[in-house]
Amino acid sequence: MDVNNLEVKISKELIPYICTLKDGKTVADKANLSLILGLFASQVITLEKAAELSGKTIWDFIEVLKTYHIPWGEYTEDEMEMDGIAIDKIVGGMYE
């Protein structure tokens, strides 16, 4: 199997959905983007790798992610708690 030029059959039922993607000129381009988006959303590839595979800068790829409402940054509960403490300190200091 030549993995450098692998052909994949796409179900005819999927074509209309793939064609709704705004980025990409051909069905193959759109299918590749869809696969990249799925791999990124599944945390199989990093943001940097997804941007590279899509041929975009990281910032341009982030815009694509925003278009499809795919979160691109993680915000943990610990970070939220720390931000809450910092905000309380700032707001508390303003009214003292």
Secondary structure by P-SEA (a helix, b strand, c coil): ccccbbbbbbbcccccccccccccccaaaaaaaaaaaaaaaaccccaaaaaaaacccaaaaaaaaaaaccccccccaaaaaaaaaaaaaaaaaaac
